[in-house]
Amino acid sequence: MEDNNTMTYTQAVEELEQLVQRMQDPQCSIDNLTDYTKRAKELLGICRTKLTAADQQLQQILATLHPQG
């Protein structure tokens, strides 16, 4: 498991996809389901943070290309 501070968006999405597969397995225990859900919430937070940061950077770049005023 990657450190949340160094994990890329792509890595977080890949881990989320793996978790979904594990959660859909009929053999998945309730204990594992709880752990997987907690980790999925962390990963979604990482994705949200990365997407928000990327959006802000893009807005700044676009603002310099098309100054308003």
Z-matrix of the N, CA and C atoms (Angstrom, degrees):
N
C 1 1.448
C 2 1.522 1 109.14
N 3 1.293 2 115.34 1 129.19
C 4 1.465 3 123.52 2 -177.33
C 5 1.530 4 110.62 3 -76.96
N 6 1.322 5 115.93 4 147.65
C 7 1.457 6 121.97 5 173.84
C 8 1.530 7 108.57 6 -63.74
N 9 1.323 8 116.98 7 132.90
C 10 1.473 9 121.40 8 -176.96
C 11 1.517 10 113.02 9 -58.46
N 12 1.327 11 118.77 10 -27.84
C 13 1.460 12 121.72 11 -177.89
C 14 1.526 13 112.33 12 -77.62
N 15 1.315 14 117.43 13 -25.00
C 16 1.466 15 120.16 14 -177.32
C 17 1.521 16 112.74 15 -107.05
N 18 1.313 17 117.02 16 -5.22
C 19 1.459 18 121.18 17 -177.69
C 20 1.526 19 109.89 18 -70.87
N 21 1.320 20 115.38 19 135.61
C 22 1.458 21 119.80 20 176.35
C 23 1.530 22 109.51 21 -85.27
N 24 1.307 23 115.43 22 165.27
C 25 1.464 24 121.03 23 176.59
C 26 1.533 25 109.77 24 -57.56
N 27 1.316 26 116.13 25 -45.65
C 28 1.465 27 120.76 26 -178.60
C 29 1.520 28 111.32 27 -61.36
N 30 1.318 29 117.20 28 -42.21
C 31 1.466 30 120.75 29 178.27
C 32 1.529 31 110.96 30 -63.06
N 33 1.319 32 116.47 31 -40.95
C 34 1.466 33 120.34 32 179.70
C 35 1.527 34 110.54 33 -64.17
N 36 1.319 35 117.23 34 -43.02
C 37 1.459 36 120.98 35 179.52
C 38 1.529 37 110.31 36 -64.94
N 39 1.318 38 116.99 37 -42.22
C 40 1.469 39 120.15 38 179.23
C 41 1.523 40 111.07 39 -61.67
N 42 1.338 41 116.24 40 -42.62
C 43 1.463 42 119.13 41 178.86
C 44 1.526 43 110.64 42 -66.34
N 45 1.327 44 116.79 43 -38.18
C 46 1.465 45 120.18 44 176.03
C 47 1.529 46 110.94 45 -59.91
N 48 1.314 47 116.67 46 -43.09
C 49 1.467 48 120.31 47 179.46
C 50 1.528 49 110.73 48 -62.19
N 51 1.328 50 116.55 49 -39.82
C 52 1.468 51 120.49 50 177.91
C 53 1.533 52 110.78 51 -65.25
N 54 1.330 53 115.88 52 -41.04
C 55 1.460 54 119.48 53 179.18
C 56 1.527 55 111.45 54 -63.21
N 57 1.319 56 116.49 55 -41.34
C 58 1.464 57 120.09 56 179.18
C 59 1.525 58 109.86 57 -60.76
N 60 1.316 59 117.51 58 -42.68
C 61 1.464 60 120.60 59 178.01
C 62 1.523 61 111.01 60 -61.03
N 63 1.333 62 116.73 61 -43.73
C 64 1.467 63 120.47 62 179.27
C 65 1.528 64 110.99 63 -64.60
N 66 1.327 65 116.53 64 -40.42
C 67 1.458 66 120.84 65 -178.53
C 68 1.527 67 111.69 66 -67.48
N 69 1.324 68 117.10 67 -29.36
C 70 1.458 69 121.25 68 -179.57
C 71 1.519 70 112.84 69 -81.73
N 72 1.329 71 116.62 70 -10.92
C 73 1.459 72 121.15 71 179.36
C 74 1.531 73 109.15 72 -67.87
N 75 1.316 74 117.78 73 126.58
C 76 1.470 75 120.28 74 179.97
C 77 1.534 76 112.61 75 -59.44
N 78 1.304 77 117.65 76 -22.25
C 79 1.457 78 121.67 77 -179.79
C 80 1.530 79 113.00 78 -85.18
N 81 1.313 80 117.92 79 -0.35
C 82 1.458 81 122.56 80 -178.61
C 83 1.531 82 109.26 81 -66.86
N 84 1.324 83 116.11 82 123.69
C 85 1.461 84 120.05 83 -179.95
C 86 1.524 85 110.67 84 -80.15
N 87 1.309 86 115.53 85 159.64
C 88 1.461 87 121.19 86 178.16
C 89 1.526 88 110.08 87 -60.59
N 90 1.332 89 117.44 88 -39.02
C 91 1.461 90 120.75 89 178.83
C 92 1.526 91 110.73 90 -60.84
N 93 1.308 92 116.56 91 -44.87
C 94 1.458 93 120.09 92 178.14
C 95 1.518 94 110.94 93 -67.36
N 96 1.311 95 116.92 94 -38.13
C 97 1.457 96 120.89 95 -179.45
C 98 1.528 97 110.20 96 -59.89
N 99 1.309 98 116.37 97 -41.21
C 100 1.461 99 120.67 98 178.35
C 101 1.528 100 110.57 99 -63.30
N 102 1.329 101 116.67 100 -46.73
C 103 1.466 102 120.56 101 178.93
C 104 1.527 103 111.45 102 -63.08
N 105 1.315 104 116.50 103 -42.39
C 106 1.460 105 120.72 104 -179.88
C 107 1.528 106 110.68 105 -63.80
N 108 1.324 107 116.39 106 -39.89
C 109 1.460 108 120.35 107 179.76
C 110 1.526 109 110.64 108 -65.02
N 111 1.323 110 117.18 109 -42.37
C 112 1.460 111 120.70 110 177.54
C 113 1.524 112 110.79 111 -60.76
N 114 1.322 113 116.61 112 -44.71
C 115 1.465 114 120.41 113 -179.80
C 116 1.529 115 110.78 114 -66.41
N 117 1.322 116 116.52 115 -39.73
C 118 1.465 117 120.03 116 178.31
C 119 1.521 118 110.51 117 -60.52
N 120 1.322 119 117.39 118 -39.52
C 121 1.463 120 120.91 119 177.93
C 122 1.528 121 110.16 120 -62.65
N 123 1.329 122 117.43 121 -42.25
C 124 1.464 123 120.82 122 177.20
C 125 1.528 124 110.96 123 -61.59
N 126 1.311 125 116.09 124 -45.09
C 127 1.460 126 121.10 125 -178.74
C 128 1.533 127 111.51 126 -64.58
N 129 1.326 128 116.55 127 -39.54
C 130 1.460 129 119.67 128 176.91
C 131 1.521 130 110.80 129 -63.35
N 132 1.326 131 116.22 130 -36.91
C 133 1.464 132 119.95 131 176.11
C 134 1.513 133 111.72 132 -63.48
N 135 1.326 134 116.95 133 -40.94
C 136 1.463 135 121.92 134 177.50
C 137 1.531 136 109.41 135 -62.08
N 138 1.318 137 116.59 136 -46.29
C 139 1.467 138 120.63 137 179.82
C 140 1.523 139 110.90 138 -61.26
N 141 1.315 140 116.52 139 -44.53
C 142 1.465 141 120.50 140 179.96
C 143 1.526 142 110.52 141 -60.89
N 144 1.332 143 116.64 142 -44.17
C 145 1.461 144 121.03 143 179.72
C 146 1.521 145 111.08 144 -62.57
N 147 1.327 146 116.59 145 -44.68
C 148 1.471 147 120.72 146 -179.53
C 149 1.525 148 111.01 147 -65.09
N 150 1.333 149 117.09 148 -41.82
C 151 1.460 150 120.25 149 -179.71
C 152 1.525 151 111.46 150 -66.87
N 153 1.320 152 116.73 151 -40.25
C 154 1.461 153 120.61 152 178.17
C 155 1.523 154 110.68 153 -63.50
N 156 1.328 155 116.62 154 -43.97
C 157 1.471 156 120.77 155 179.16
C 158 1.529 157 110.68 156 -62.87
N 159 1.331 158 116.30 157 -43.10
C 160 1.462 159 119.87 158 179.73
C 161 1.528 160 110.41 159 -64.24
N 162 1.321 161 116.77 160 -40.95
C 163 1.463 162 120.53 161 178.80
C 164 1.525 163 110.77 162 -62.02
N 165 1.316 164 117.47 163 -43.89
C 166 1.460 165 120.80 164 179.40
C 167 1.524 166 111.40 165 -63.02
N 168 1.326 167 116.27 166 -41.76
C 169 1.465 168 119.76 167 179.10
C 170 1.523 169 110.79 168 -64.90
N 171 1.314 170 116.76 169 -41.94
C 172 1.460 171 120.53 170 179.01
C 173 1.526 172 111.23 171 -64.53
N 174 1.315 173 116.68 172 -40.44
C 175 1.464 174 120.11 173 177.78
C 176 1.528 175 110.77 174 -61.70
N 177 1.326 176 116.80 175 -40.32
C 178 1.460 177 120.60 176 178.49
C 179 1.525 178 111.00 177 -64.79
N 180 1.316 179 116.35 178 -43.21
C 181 1.462 180 121.10 179 179.28
C 182 1.526 181 110.31 180 -62.83
N 183 1.321 182 115.40 181 -46.95
C 184 1.469 183 119.41 182 -179.49
C 185 1.522 184 111.83 183 -64.74
N 186 1.314 185 116.46 184 -34.15
C 187 1.469 186 120.16 185 178.55
C 188 1.531 187 111.19 186 -64.32
N 189 1.309 188 117.16 187 -33.62
C 190 1.473 189 119.74 188 178.59
C 191 1.517 190 111.32 189 -75.65
N 192 1.323 191 116.85 190 -25.83
C 193 1.458 192 120.09 191 179.22
C 194 1.519 193 111.81 192 -80.13
N 195 1.315 194 116.12 193 -32.87
C 196 1.459 195 121.80 194 -177.40
C 197 1.516 196 109.28 195 -130.24
N 198 1.333 197 117.64 196 73.25
C 199 1.467 198 119.06 197 -179.69
C 200 1.523 199 110.44 198 -63.57
N 201 1.322 200 113.73 199 138.89
C 202 1.463 201 119.21 200 178.79
C 203 1.522 202 109.27 201 -95.99
N 204 1.306 203 115.91 202 139.67
C 205 1.455 204 118.46 203 176.67
C 206 1.437 205 113.60 204 132.46
